[in-house]
Amino acid sequence: MKALLIILSVALLGGCASRDIVTMDTPTNQVFDLNDKDKDGVIVARERCNDTVLGATIDNYGCGKIKPINERQELKILFANDSYYIDPQYYDQVEVVATFMRQYPNTKVTIEGHCSKTGSYEHNLALSQNRADAVTSLLSERFGIASDRLTAIGYSYDRPVDPTHTKMAHTRNRRVIAEVTGEDTKADMKWTIYTVDEQVK
């Protein structure tokens, strides 16, 4: 019995000795770069866009998202009845659009002309188109916006903001709308609880 125990002990010790022992000092090969050099939350192994602007909204590959622009606003230009003449006192309204478009050079603008419901539809269609054309001409000739970024369209009295037939309604309906569309060339920034503090600095 004692001899049997001795034989089993030797066999167990031999089995343990034949196993490979891995120590913490054994070097391993790192296949993927797990660093995040531009601090955008995407490791180098998956990164497709290096040097992302800090704080930008990104996709799964670390590329900043482009923010779409769709700005629509009424220009405070008052047209006289049956007229498409733009009084110089309203040039600053058009300049606001021009300044915005210079800031975002990938944008285009559609100028909509609208009329009050007085006179025939056909006459007002031509008048509303002339009003839209007058604004795009001003944007091009006075403020230097390329003509291929400008579109003018007249709607006659199809889209009134006030459907009544009062004098005030007619004044309100003689208007021009600017709709600027395109893509922001700057990164779409994430909003965090620290954003306000960062802007204050």
ZADREN-979929 format. One record per residue (C-alpha): x, y, z; residue number from 1; residue in three letters. Coordinates in Angstrom, 1 decimal. Example, Ala and Ser with C-alpha at 12.3 -4.5 7.8 and 13.67 -1.06 7.14 Angstrom:
BEGIN
<r><xx>12.3</xx><yy>-4.5</yy><zz>7.8</zz><seq>1</seq><type>ALA</type></r>
<r><xx>13.7</xx><yy>-1.1</yy><zz>7.1</zz><seq>2</seq><type>SER</type></r>
//
This chain:
BEGIN
<r><xx>0.0</xx><yy>0.0</yy><zz>0.0</zz><seq>1</seq><type>MET</type></r>
<r><xx>2.8</xx><yy>2.4</yy><zz>0.9</zz><seq>2</seq><type>LYS</type></r>
<r><xx>4.6</xx><yy>1.6</yy><zz>-2.3</zz><seq>3</seq><type>ALA</type></r>
<r><xx>1.5</xx><yy>2.3</yy><zz>-4.3</zz><seq>4</seq><type>LEU</type></r>
<r><xx>1.2</xx><yy>5.8</yy><zz>-2.7</zz><seq>5</seq><type>LEU</type></r>
<r><xx>4.8</xx><yy>6.5</yy><zz>-3.5</zz><seq>6</seq><type>ILE</type></r>
<r><xx>4.2</xx><yy>5.5</yy><zz>-7.2</zz><seq>7</seq><type>ILE</type></r>
<r><xx>1.1</xx><yy>7.8</yy><zz>-7.4</zz><seq>8</seq><type>LEU</type></r>
<r><xx>2.9</xx><yy>10.8</yy><zz>-5.9</zz><seq>9</seq><type>SER</type></r>
<r><xx>5.8</xx><yy>10.5</yy><zz>-8.4</zz><seq>10</seq><type>VAL</type></r>
<r><xx>3.3</xx><yy>10.2</yy><zz>-11.3</zz><seq>11</seq><type>ALA</type></r>
<r><xx>1.4</xx><yy>13.3</yy><zz>-10.2</zz><seq>12</seq><type>LEU</type></r>
<r><xx>4.6</xx><yy>15.3</yy><zz>-9.7</zz><seq>13</seq><type>LEU</type></r>
<r><xx>5.8</xx><yy>14.3</yy><zz>-13.1</zz><seq>14</seq><type>GLY</type></r>
<r><xx>2.6</xx><yy>15.3</yy><zz>-14.7</zz><seq>15</seq><type>GLY</type></r>
<r><xx>2.7</xx><yy>18.8</yy><zz>-13.1</zz><seq>16</seq><type>CYS</type></r>
<r><xx>6.3</xx><yy>19.3</yy><zz>-14.2</zz><seq>17</seq><type>ALA</type></r>
<r><xx>5.5</xx><yy>18.5</yy><zz>-17.8</zz><seq>18</seq><type>SER</type></r>
<r><xx>2.9</xx><yy>21.3</yy><zz>-18.1</zz><seq>19</seq><type>ARG</type></r>
<r><xx>4.0</xx><yy>24.7</yy><zz>-19.5</zz><seq>20</seq><type>ASP</type></r>
<r><xx>4.0</xx><yy>27.4</yy><zz>-16.9</zz><seq>21</seq><type>ILE</type></r>
<r><xx>3.2</xx><yy>30.9</yy><zz>-18.2</zz><seq>22</seq><type>VAL</type></r>
<r><xx>4.5</xx><yy>33.8</yy><zz>-16.1</zz><seq>23</seq><type>THR</type></r>
<r><xx>3.5</xx><yy>37.5</yy><zz>-16.2</zz><seq>24</seq><type>MET</type></r>
<r><xx>6.8</xx><yy>38.2</yy><zz>-17.9</zz><seq>25</seq><type>ASP</type></r>
<r><xx>5.9</xx><yy>36.3</yy><zz>-21.1</zz><seq>26</seq><type>THR</type></r>
<r><xx>5.6</xx><yy>38.9</yy><zz>-23.9</zz><seq>27</seq><type>PRO</type></r>
<r><xx>2.4</xx><yy>39.0</yy><zz>-26.0</zz><seq>28</seq><type>THR</type></r>
<r><xx>1.9</xx><yy>40.5</yy><zz>-29.5</zz><seq>29</seq><type>ASN</type></r>
<r><xx>-0.7</xx><yy>43.3</yy><zz>-29.6</zz><seq>30</seq><type>GLN</type></r>
<r><xx>-2.4</xx><yy>43.1</yy><zz>-32.9</zz><seq>31</seq><type>VAL</type></r>
<r><xx>-4.6</xx><yy>46.2</yy><zz>-32.8</zz><seq>32</seq><type>PHE</type></r>
<r><xx>-3.7</xx><yy>49.7</yy><zz>-31.7</zz><seq>33</seq><type>ASP</type></r>
<r><xx>-6.1</xx><yy>50.5</yy><zz>-28.9</zz><seq>34</seq><type>LEU</type></r>
<r><xx>-4.9</xx><yy>54.1</yy><zz>-28.4</zz><seq>35</seq><type>ASN</type></r>
<r><xx>-7.3</xx><yy>57.0</yy><zz>-28.9</zz><seq>36</seq><type>ASP</type></r>
<r><xx>-4.9</xx><yy>59.7</yy><zz>-30.1</zz><seq>37</seq><type>LYS</type></r>
<r><xx>-7.4</xx><yy>62.4</yy><zz>-30.9</zz><seq>38</seq><type>ASP</type></r>
<r><xx>-9.5</xx><yy>61.7</yy><zz>-27.8</zz><seq>39</seq><type>LYS</type></r>
<r><xx>-12.8</xx><yy>61.2</yy><zz>-29.8</zz><seq>40</seq><type>ASP</type></r>
<r><xx>-13.6</xx><yy>57.8</yy><zz>-28.2</zz><seq>41</seq><type>GLY</type></r>
<r><xx>-12.6</xx><yy>55.8</yy><zz>-31.2</zz><seq>42</seq><type>VAL</type></r>
<r><xx>-9.5</xx><yy>53.6</yy><zz>-31.1</zz><seq>43</seq><type>ILE</type></r>
<r><xx>-6.8</xx><yy>54.0</yy><zz>-33.7</zz><seq>44</seq><type>VAL</type></r>
<r><xx>-7.5</xx><yy>50.5</yy><zz>-35.1</zz><seq>45</seq><type>ALA</type></r>
<r><xx>-11.0</xx><yy>51.7</yy><zz>-36.2</zz><seq>46</seq><type>ARG</type></r>
<r><xx>-10.2</xx><yy>55.3</yy><zz>-36.8</zz><seq>47</seq><type>GLU</type></r>
<r><xx>-10.8</xx><yy>56.6</yy><zz>-40.4</zz><seq>48</seq><type>ARG</type></r>
<r><xx>-10.6</xx><yy>60.4</yy><zz>-39.6</zz><seq>49</seq><type>CYS</type></r>
<r><xx>-7.6</xx><yy>61.5</yy><zz>-37.6</zz><seq>50</seq><type>ASN</type></r>
<r><xx>-7.5</xx><yy>64.8</yy><zz>-35.7</zz><seq>51</seq><type>ASP</type></r>
<r><xx>-11.3</xx><yy>65.1</yy><zz>-35.2</zz><seq>52</seq><type>THR</type></r>
<r><xx>-12.3</xx><yy>68.4</yy><zz>-33.6</zz><seq>53</seq><type>VAL</type></r>
<r><xx>-12.6</xx><yy>67.8</yy><zz>-29.9</zz><seq>54</seq><type>LEU</type></r>
<r><xx>-16.2</xx><yy>67.8</yy><zz>-28.9</zz><seq>55</seq><type>GLY</type></r>
<r><xx>-17.5</xx><yy>67.0</yy><zz>-32.4</zz><seq>56</seq><type>ALA</type></r>
<r><xx>-20.3</xx><yy>64.6</yy><zz>-33.0</zz><seq>57</seq><type>THR</type></r>
<r><xx>-18.8</xx><yy>61.5</yy><zz>-34.7</zz><seq>58</seq><type>ILE</type></r>
<r><xx>-19.8</xx><yy>58.3</yy><zz>-36.4</zz><seq>59</seq><type>ASP</type></r>
<r><xx>-18.5</xx><yy>54.8</yy><zz>-35.4</zz><seq>60</seq><type>ASN</type></r>
<r><xx>-15.3</xx><yy>55.4</yy><zz>-37.4</zz><seq>61</seq><type>TYR</type></r>
<r><xx>-14.3</xx><yy>58.7</yy><zz>-35.7</zz><seq>62</seq><type>GLY</type></r>
<r><xx>-15.4</xx><yy>60.9</yy><zz>-38.6</zz><seq>63</seq><type>CYS</type></r>
<r><xx>-17.2</xx><yy>64.2</yy><zz>-37.7</zz><seq>64</seq><type>GLY</type></r>
<r><xx>-20.8</xx><yy>64.5</yy><zz>-38.8</zz><seq>65</seq><type>LYS</type></r>
<r><xx>-21.8</xx><yy>67.3</yy><zz>-41.2</zz><seq>66</seq><type>ILE</type></r>
<r><xx>-24.6</xx><yy>69.4</yy><zz>-39.9</zz><seq>67</seq><type>LYS</type></r>
<r><xx>-27.4</xx><yy>70.0</yy><zz>-42.4</zz><seq>68</seq><type>PRO</type></r>
<r><xx>-28.6</xx><yy>73.6</yy><zz>-42.7</zz><seq>69</seq><type>ILE</type></r>
<r><xx>-32.2</xx><yy>74.5</yy><zz>-43.5</zz><seq>70</seq><type>ASN</type></r>
<r><xx>-32.9</xx><yy>78.1</yy><zz>-42.5</zz><seq>71</seq><type>GLU</type></r>
<r><xx>-36.2</xx><yy>79.7</yy><zz>-43.5</zz><seq>72</seq><type>ARG</type></r>
<r><xx>-37.1</xx><yy>83.3</yy><zz>-42.7</zz><seq>73</seq><type>GLN</type></r>
<r><xx>-39.2</xx><yy>86.1</yy><zz>-43.9</zz><seq>74</seq><type>GLU</type></r>
<r><xx>-37.3</xx><yy>89.2</yy><zz>-45.1</zz><seq>75</seq><type>LEU</type></r>
<r><xx>-38.9</xx><yy>92.3</yy><zz>-43.7</zz><seq>76</seq><type>LYS</type></r>
<r><xx>-39.2</xx><yy>94.0</yy><zz>-47.0</zz><seq>77</seq><type>ILE</type></r>
<r><xx>-42.4</xx><yy>96.0</yy><zz>-47.6</zz><seq>78</seq><type>LEU</type></r>
<r><xx>-43.4</xx><yy>96.2</yy><zz>-51.3</zz><seq>79</seq><type>PHE</type></r>
<r><xx>-45.7</xx><yy>98.9</yy><zz>-52.5</zz><seq>80</seq><type>ALA</type></r>
<r><xx>-48.9</xx><yy>97.6</yy><zz>-54.2</zz><seq>81</seq><type>ASN</type></r>
<r><xx>-48.1</xx><yy>96.3</yy><zz>-57.7</zz><seq>82</seq><type>ASP</type></r>
<r><xx>-44.4</xx><yy>96.9</yy><zz>-57.3</zz><seq>83</seq><type>SER</type></r>
<r><xx>-41.2</xx><yy>94.9</yy><zz>-57.0</zz><seq>84</seq><type>TYR</type></r>
<r><xx>-38.9</xx><yy>97.8</yy><zz>-56.2</zz><seq>85</seq><type>TYR</type></r>
<r><xx>-36.8</xx><yy>97.3</yy><zz>-53.1</zz><seq>86</seq><type>ILE</type></r>
<r><xx>-36.3</xx><yy>100.5</yy><zz>-51.2</zz><seq>87</seq><type>ASP</type></r>
<r><xx>-32.6</xx><yy>100.8</yy><zz>-50.0</zz><seq>88</seq><type>PRO</type></r>
<r><xx>-33.8</xx><yy>101.0</yy><zz>-46.4</zz><seq>89</seq><type>GLN</type></r>
<r><xx>-34.4</xx><yy>97.2</yy><zz>-46.7</zz><seq>90</seq><type>TYR</type></r>
<r><xx>-31.0</xx><yy>96.3</yy><zz>-48.1</zz><seq>91</seq><type>TYR</type></r>
<r><xx>-29.9</xx><yy>95.3</yy><zz>-44.6</zz><seq>92</seq><type>ASP</type></r>
<r><xx>-32.5</xx><yy>92.5</yy><zz>-44.7</zz><seq>93</seq><type>GLN</type></r>
<r><xx>-30.9</xx><yy>91.1</yy><zz>-47.8</zz><seq>94</seq><type>VAL</type></r>
<r><xx>-27.4</xx><yy>91.5</yy><zz>-46.4</zz><seq>95</seq><type>GLU</type></r>
<r><xx>-28.3</xx><yy>89.2</yy><zz>-43.5</zz><seq>96</seq><type>VAL</type></r>
<r><xx>-28.9</xx><yy>86.4</yy><zz>-46.0</zz><seq>97</seq><type>VAL</type></r>
<r><xx>-25.7</xx><yy>87.3</yy><zz>-47.9</zz><seq>98</seq><type>ALA</type></r>
<r><xx>-23.6</xx><yy>87.3</yy><zz>-44.7</zz><seq>99</seq><type>THR</type></r>
<r><xx>-25.0</xx><yy>83.9</yy><zz>-43.7</zz><seq>100</seq><type>PHE</type></r>
<r><xx>-24.2</xx><yy>82.5</yy><zz>-47.1</zz><seq>101</seq><type>MET</type></r>
<r><xx>-20.7</xx><yy>83.8</yy><zz>-47.0</zz><seq>102</seq><type>ARG</type></r>
<r><xx>-20.2</xx><yy>82.1</yy><zz>-43.6</zz><seq>103</seq><type>GLN</type></r>
<r><xx>-21.5</xx><yy>78.8</yy><zz>-45.0</zz><seq>104</seq><type>TYR</type></r>
<r><xx>-20.2</xx><yy>78.6</yy><zz>-48.6</zz><seq>105</seq><type>PRO</type></r>
<r><xx>-21.8</xx><yy>75.3</yy><zz>-49.4</zz><seq>106</seq><type>ASN</type></r>
<r><xx>-25.3</xx><yy>76.7</yy><zz>-49.0</zz><seq>107</seq><type>THR</type></r>
<r><xx>-27.8</xx><yy>77.8</yy><zz>-51.6</zz><seq>108</seq><type>LYS</type></r>
<r><xx>-30.9</xx><yy>80.0</yy><zz>-51.2</zz><seq>109</seq><type>VAL</type></r>
<r><xx>-34.4</xx><yy>79.9</yy><zz>-52.7</zz><seq>110</seq><type>THR</type></r>
<r><xx>-36.1</xx><yy>83.3</yy><zz>-52.7</zz><seq>111</seq><type>ILE</type></r>
<r><xx>-39.9</xx><yy>83.0</yy><zz>-52.7</zz><seq>112</seq><type>GLU</type></r>
<r><xx>-42.0</xx><yy>85.9</yy><zz>-53.9</zz><seq>113</seq><type>GLY</type></r>
<r><xx>-45.6</xx><yy>86.3</yy><zz>-52.6</zz><seq>114</seq><type>HIS</type></r>
<r><xx>-48.5</xx><yy>88.7</yy><zz>-53.4</zz><seq>115</seq><type>CYS</type></r>
<r><xx>-51.7</xx><yy>89.9</yy><zz>-52.0</zz><seq>116</seq><type>SER</type></r>
<r><xx>-54.9</xx><yy>88.7</yy><zz>-53.5</zz><seq>117</seq><type>LYS</type></r>
<r><xx>-55.7</xx><yy>91.7</yy><zz>-55.6</zz><seq>118</seq><type>THR</type></r>
<r><xx>-55.8</xx><yy>91.6</yy><zz>-59.4</zz><seq>119</seq><type>GLY</type></r>
<r><xx>-55.6</xx><yy>88.5</yy><zz>-61.6</zz><seq>120</seq><type>SER</type></r>
<r><xx>-53.7</xx><yy>85.3</yy><zz>-60.7</zz><seq>121</seq><type>TYR</type></r>
<r><xx>-51.5</xx><yy>85.6</yy><zz>-63.8</zz><seq>122</seq><type>GLU</type></r>
<r><xx>-50.6</xx><yy>89.2</yy><zz>-63.0</zz><seq>123</seq><type>HIS</type></r>
<r><xx>-49.6</xx><yy>88.4</yy><zz>-59.5</zz><seq>124</seq><type>ASN</type></r>
<r><xx>-47.7</xx><yy>85.3</yy><zz>-60.6</zz><seq>125</seq><type>LEU</type></r>
<r><xx>-45.5</xx><yy>87.6</yy><zz>-62.7</zz><seq>126</seq><type>ALA</type></r>
<r><xx>-45.3</xx><yy>90.2</yy><zz>-59.9</zz><seq>127</seq><type>LEU</type></r>
<r><xx>-44.3</xx><yy>87.6</yy><zz>-57.3</zz><seq>128</seq><type>SER</type></r>
<r><xx>-41.6</xx><yy>86.3</yy><zz>-59.6</zz><seq>129</seq><type>GLN</type></r>
<r><xx>-40.3</xx><yy>89.8</yy><zz>-60.2</zz><seq>130</seq><type>ASN</type></r>
<r><xx>-40.1</xx><yy>90.4</yy><zz>-56.4</zz><seq>131</seq><type>ARG</type></r>
<r><xx>-38.1</xx><yy>87.2</yy><zz>-56.0</zz><seq>132</seq><type>ALA</type></r>
<r><xx>-35.8</xx><yy>88.1</yy><zz>-58.9</zz><seq>133</seq><type>ASP</type></r>
<r><xx>-35.3</xx><yy>91.6</yy><zz>-57.4</zz><seq>134</seq><type>ALA</type></r>
<r><xx>-33.9</xx><yy>90.0</yy><zz>-54.2</zz><seq>135</seq><type>VAL</type></r>
<r><xx>-31.7</xx><yy>87.5</yy><zz>-56.0</zz><seq>136</seq><type>THR</type></r>
<r><xx>-30.3</xx><yy>90.3</yy><zz>-58.2</zz><seq>137</seq><type>SER</type></r>
<r><xx>-29.5</xx><yy>92.3</yy><zz>-55.1</zz><seq>138</seq><type>LEU</type></r>
<r><xx>-27.7</xx><yy>89.3</yy><zz>-53.5</zz><seq>139</seq><type>LEU</type></r>
<r><xx>-25.7</xx><yy>88.8</yy><zz>-56.7</zz><seq>140</seq><type>SER</type></r>
<r><xx>-24.9</xx><yy>92.3</yy><zz>-57.8</zz><seq>141</seq><type>GLU</type></r>
<r><xx>-24.6</xx><yy>94.2</yy><zz>-54.5</zz><seq>142</seq><type>ARG</type></r>
<r><xx>-23.5</xx><yy>91.5</yy><zz>-52.1</zz><seq>143</seq><type>PHE</type></r>
<r><xx>-21.4</xx><yy>89.2</yy><zz>-54.4</zz><seq>144</seq><type>GLY</type></r>
<r><xx>-23.2</xx><yy>85.9</yy><zz>-54.0</zz><seq>145</seq><type>ILE</type></r>
<r><xx>-22.7</xx><yy>83.7</yy><zz>-57.0</zz><seq>146</seq><type>ALA</type></r>
<r><xx>-25.7</xx><yy>83.4</yy><zz>-59.2</zz><seq>147</seq><type>SER</type></r>
<r><xx>-25.6</xx><yy>79.6</yy><zz>-59.3</zz><seq>148</seq><type>ASP</type></r>
<r><xx>-26.3</xx><yy>79.6</yy><zz>-55.6</zz><seq>149</seq><type>ARG</type></r>
<r><xx>-29.5</xx><yy>81.6</yy><zz>-56.1</zz><seq>150</seq><type>LEU</type></r>
<r><xx>-33.0</xx><yy>80.5</yy><zz>-57.1</zz><seq>151</seq><type>THR</type></r>
<r><xx>-36.1</xx><yy>82.7</yy><zz>-57.4</zz><seq>152</seq><type>ALA</type></r>
<r><xx>-39.7</xx><yy>81.5</yy><zz>-57.6</zz><seq>153</seq><type>ILE</type></r>
<r><xx>-43.0</xx><yy>83.3</yy><zz>-57.5</zz><seq>154</seq><type>GLY</type></r>
<r><xx>-46.1</xx><yy>81.9</yy><zz>-55.9</zz><seq>155</seq><type>TYR</type></r>
<r><xx>-48.7</xx><yy>84.6</yy><zz>-56.8</zz><seq>156</seq><type>SER</type></r>
<r><xx>-51.2</xx><yy>84.6</yy><zz>-54.0</zz><seq>157</seq><type>TYR</type></r>
<r><xx>-51.2</xx><yy>80.8</yy><zz>-53.5</zz><seq>158</seq><type>ASP</type></r>
<r><xx>-49.6</xx><yy>80.9</yy><zz>-50.0</zz><seq>159</seq><type>ARG</type></r>
<r><xx>-51.1</xx><yy>83.8</yy><zz>-48.0</zz><seq>160</seq><type>PRO</type></r>
<r><xx>-50.1</xx><yy>84.2</yy><zz>-44.4</zz><seq>161</seq><type>VAL</type></r>
<r><xx>-53.4</xx><yy>86.1</yy><zz>-43.8</zz><seq>162</seq><type>ASP</type></r>
<r><xx>-56.3</xx><yy>84.8</yy><zz>-45.9</zz><seq>163</seq><type>PRO</type></r>
<r><xx>-58.6</xx><yy>87.8</yy><zz>-45.1</zz><seq>164</seq><type>THR</type></r>
<r><xx>-59.1</xx><yy>90.7</yy><zz>-47.4</zz><seq>165</seq><type>HIS</type></r>
<r><xx>-58.2</xx><yy>93.5</yy><zz>-45.1</zz><seq>166</seq><type>THR</type></r>
<r><xx>-55.7</xx><yy>96.2</yy><zz>-45.9</zz><seq>167</seq><type>LYS</type></r>
<r><xx>-53.3</xx><yy>94.8</yy><zz>-43.3</zz><seq>168</seq><type>MET</type></r>
<r><xx>-53.7</xx><yy>91.3</yy><zz>-44.8</zz><seq>169</seq><type>ALA</type></r>
<r><xx>-52.7</xx><yy>92.6</yy><zz>-48.2</zz><seq>170</seq><type>HIS</type></r>
<r><xx>-49.6</xx><yy>94.3</yy><zz>-46.7</zz><seq>171</seq><type>THR</type></r>
<r><xx>-48.6</xx><yy>91.1</yy><zz>-44.9</zz><seq>172</seq><type>ARG</type></r>
<r><xx>-49.0</xx><yy>88.9</yy><zz>-48.0</zz><seq>173</seq><type>ASN</type></r>
<r><xx>-46.8</xx><yy>91.1</yy><zz>-50.1</zz><seq>174</seq><type>ARG</type></r>
<r><xx>-43.6</xx><yy>89.5</yy><zz>-48.8</zz><seq>175</seq><type>ARG</type></r>
<r><xx>-40.4</xx><yy>87.6</yy><zz>-49.7</zz><seq>176</seq><type>VAL</type></r>
<r><xx>-39.2</xx><yy>84.4</yy><zz>-48.0</zz><seq>177</seq><type>ILE</type></r>
<r><xx>-35.5</xx><yy>83.3</yy><zz>-48.0</zz><seq>178</seq><type>ALA</type></r>
<r><xx>-34.9</xx><yy>79.5</yy><zz>-47.6</zz><seq>179</seq><type>GLU</type></r>
<r><xx>-31.2</xx><yy>78.7</yy><zz>-47.2</zz><seq>180</seq><type>VAL</type></r>
<r><xx>-30.2</xx><yy>75.0</yy><zz>-47.5</zz><seq>181</seq><type>THR</type></r>
<r><xx>-27.0</xx><yy>73.1</yy><zz>-47.6</zz><seq>182</seq><type>GLY</type></r>
<r><xx>-24.4</xx><yy>71.6</yy><zz>-45.3</zz><seq>183</seq><type>GLU</type></r>
<r><xx>-22.3</xx><yy>73.2</yy><zz>-42.6</zz><seq>184</seq><type>ASP</type></r>
<r><xx>-18.6</xx><yy>72.7</yy><zz>-43.4</zz><seq>185</seq><type>THR</type></r>
<r><xx>-17.9</xx><yy>72.9</yy><zz>-39.6</zz><seq>186</seq><type>LYS</type></r>
<r><xx>-18.3</xx><yy>69.9</yy><zz>-37.3</zz><seq>187</seq><type>ALA</type></r>
<r><xx>-21.6</xx><yy>69.3</yy><zz>-35.6</zz><seq>188</seq><type>ASP</type></r>
<r><xx>-20.7</xx><yy>69.8</yy><zz>-32.0</zz><seq>189</seq><type>MET</type></r>
<r><xx>-22.0</xx><yy>67.7</yy><zz>-29.1</zz><seq>190</seq><type>LYS</type></r>
<r><xx>-23.9</xx><yy>69.5</yy><zz>-26.5</zz><seq>191</seq><type>TRP</type></r>
<r><xx>-22.7</xx><yy>68.6</yy><zz>-23.0</zz><seq>192</seq><type>THR</type></r>
<r><xx>-23.3</xx><yy>70.0</yy><zz>-19.5</zz><seq>193</seq><type>ILE</type></r>
<r><xx>-19.9</xx><yy>71.8</yy><zz>-19.9</zz><seq>194</seq><type>TYR</type></r>
<r><xx>-20.7</xx><yy>73.5</yy><zz>-23.2</zz><seq>195</seq><type>THR</type></r>
<r><xx>-21.9</xx><yy>76.7</yy><zz>-21.6</zz><seq>196</seq><type>VAL</type></r>
<r><xx>-18.8</xx><yy>77.0</yy><zz>-19.5</zz><seq>197</seq><type>ASP</type></r>
<r><xx>-16.6</xx><yy>76.3</yy><zz>-22.5</zz><seq>198</seq><type>GLU</type></r>
<r><xx>-18.3</xx><yy>79.1</yy><zz>-24.5</zz><seq>199</seq><type>GLN</type></r>
<r><xx>-17.9</xx><yy>81.6</yy><zz>-21.6</zz><seq>200</seq><type>VAL</type></r>
<r><xx>-14.1</xx><yy>81.2</yy><zz>-21.5</zz><seq>201</seq><type>LYS</type></r>
//
